Amino acid sequence: MEILKSYQRHEDISNLQAENQQLKDALSKLQQAYEDAVGIYDMFTNMASISQIMSLGDFKQQMKTTIDKWGNVLKISFERANA
């Protein structure tokens, strides 16, 4: 009986360690996305004029959203805008 309890504890610990690693990976991806967004925000807020912002055609994207009749977002896609 003691061996069974020990095995179950070991299995629980292994499962928690795997879940912990998945959460760390997800957090790392979120932190990278946040840092990217802050970098882009800082770049735009440090620009002196609208003409400088408009010259950044490579950053322009169109966001297309597909919504069902109840207002639920089904799909979001990004496409480069033709500038």
N, C-alpha and C positions, 0 to 999 in steps of 0.2 A: 504494500500500500504506500509506503514511504517513497519507494522508487517511482511510482506513478505520479505522486504529487511533485516530486523533484523534476520529472520529465515535463509535466504540465507547466511548471514555473519556468523551466528553460525555454519551452516553446513560446510562452507568453512574452518572455524577455526578448526572444528573437523577433517576434512579431512587432513588438514596440520599437525595437531598434530599426527595423525596416521602415516602419511608419515614420519614425523620427527622421530618417535619412530622406524620405520622400518629401516631408515637410521642409527640411533644410534646402532641398533642391528647388522647391516651389518658391520659397522665400528668396533664394538667390536670384531667381528669374525676375521676381517682382522688384527686388532692389535694383537690378540692372535696368529694367524698364523705367523705374522712377528716376534713376540717375540720368538716363537718356532724355526723359521728358524735362527734367530740370535744366539740363544743358541747352536744349532747344529753346525753352522759355527764356533763359538768361540771354541767349544769343539775340532773340527778338526784342527783349526789353532794353538791351544795350544799343540798339540801332538808333541812329539819329533822326531818320526820316522815313516816311512811307515809301519813298522812291527806293531806298535801300532794301526794304522788305520786299517790294514788288520785283526787285532784280533777282530774287532768290527763286526763280521759276522751278528749280529742281525740287524744292520742298513743297510745292503746291500739290495737293491731292484732293480728289473728290471722294467723299464718303457716301456710299450708297447703302441705304437701309431698307430691308424688306420687312414689312409689318403685316400681320394678319388682320382680319376685320375686327378683332377685339383689342387691337393696339399692342399686341405682343411682338417683340422684335424677334424675327426668325433668322435674319442673316445680316451681317454688316461686312461690307467689302470696301477696299480702298483701291482707287485707280489714279494714275497720274493724270493731272489736268493738262489740257493743251493750252499752253500760254504763248 
